Amino acid sequence: MTTPDSPEGTSALPADALPVAGTAVAAPTGEPATLRNVAHRGGPANPAAAALAARFGDAVLRTEVVWGETTVFVRTDAVHDIVRWLHDDPAHQYDYLSDVTAVEYRDHERPIEVVWHVRSLTYRRFLRLKTSLEKRAALSVPSITDIYSGADWLERECYDMFGIRFEGHPDLRRILLWESYREGYPLRKDFPLRGRFSRAEQLKQALAADPEARYSMEELSIAQAFDSLPVEMQQRLAADRAAGTVPKVGE
Amino acid sequence: MGLTSADHRVAAVDPSSQDGWLTTRLDFAVNWARAGSMWPMPFGTACCAIEFMSTAASRFDLSRFGMERLSYSPRQADLLICAGRVPLKLAPVLRRIYQQMPQPKWVISMGACASTGGMFDNYAVVQGIDTIIPVDVYVPGCPPRPEALLHGIIMLHKRLMTERLRDKTRHVEIEPDPSSQLYIPPSRIDELSEPFGNSVHQTRSNP
């Protein structure tokens, strides 16, 4: 018999679910598996990798295990289905999206990679999904905001810094830089550290931005904050919208 | 800082031989009152603001210099203390805060980043707030110690004591250049924000 508060009380979960993903990897020297002696490459992959390969076939390109963490490279057009399946499947339940970001390499020929970090709180597993985008083609990947609401600002940041368009995002605007920023995407390798314009031009453009025109009606309604605003503020925002002084999405 | 007995000697002199002696006395009284009751508005964006808090706290005690009350509204402030780096996105905000302060007003730029951009010689950070608003005192340091900020405040007091009511420039709002909305010419801004230290020179293209 197991008591409800003992570790065996969670026997509904599979046996490999309890340890943290990194610690489950056996150390090459036979020492106890700790986060300090996890193998650099190799080791048992996250079970989701095999499940994805079985379920999605060609859409899963390859799997890497680095420092005990599994990376699954997938085709760009399949990202949405894969994330949806990982989120919904009862055997995986990746219910927490920790990051959406991108990587551009120094090698000009290497494609840009978009990275999703998902975590299963139920099974205590971590999975990294990557997809490649050729620089010559349009940088566009499916948005997963309909699966994780938290992807909203992460995708906006990724768009702001790398210029990657997330198709299906409800409000894809810059988030860190101001919306009228015209110098490009700062984390791209071809972006000079000090920006493209002269300092005076940068200041002129920054000072021309209106500090109070940052929030759109869409932003307020997406957050469902609009209905909770005071009536006079709702009226003011609606009037601003009608007068065209509040920027609309995509402008 | 009070009226010493030496100051009363002015009254003993024949007024007709001392042109404007009354104005001189009023200057002194007004400046003395202003310097002794300046209301600072902290605009803290980074680690300099921590040093500013330390300056205002009991060990260094900003209230010894008549700054008992920190004003968190620009409309009731005399002195803007900009502590920390200012990103370009914050530039219009800082400009608007400065313009909301009533005349006469003073600005202290606290720390390397507020004064020059500091180590943040990149696309996102203003290279010195004097490119956005007029600055009276620069306090160097990364961050400056509270003594350095106090030194800057005393410097400002000394400068304030030399001001004359006859001089109207202090009470006139400085308008930026209407076409560029900048206080100093663009060429000078580019010159001021040229690379220094270990910054690399990079190619730029004009828009």
Interface residues (C-beta under 8 A of the other chain):
Chain A: L176 L177 W178 R182 E183 P186 F191 P192 L193 R194 G195 R196 F197 S198 R199 A200 E201 Q202 L203 K204 A206 L207 A208 A209 D210 P211
Chain B: L88 K89 A91 P92 V93 R95 R96 D121 N122 Y123 A124 V126 Q127 T131 I132 S180 Q181 L182 P186 S187 I189 D190 L192 S193 P195 S199 V200 Q202 T203 R204 S205 N206 P207
